[in-house]
Amino acid sequence: MQYYINPNQMNESTILIIDDEPEILNLLSRVLQMQGFLVRVAHTLSEGIRELVVAEPAVLFLDINLPDGNGLQKLKELRKKFPTVKIIMISALDSTEDRKKALENGAHTFLSKPFNLRQVSSLVHQFKKG
């Protein structure tokens, strides 16, 4: 599913959000679209992996607990298959162990829900540049 399409912005301005919470998808999508990003969303891990192949996003927001799997357990594999994608792990269950595992397995950062939208904005703009 995509919310905003501008063909001139594909790839470096594309962001994929994999999360099963409609409120998170809507909030992040609206905020990022207002900043000119192309936002694609997926509600499950399998749907998200298909979107990764199609969209080739610059940034991926990946939830840990999804209906069909665990984003944290899939992280190493995603990092190998999509080495240029900047991965931001997101979760309502913020544990030191999950943060450590996410960073060790290739996530660029970890955000706890609810997150600060200014921080989200800053991160995606930083990742877009580098």
ABEGO torsion letter per residue (X at the ends): XBABBBAAABGAABBBBBBABAAAAAAAAAAAAAAGBBBBBBABAAAAAAAAAAAGBABBBBBABBAAEBAAAAAAAAAAABAABBBBBBBABBBAAAAAAAAAAGBABBBBOBBBAAAAAAAAAAAAAX
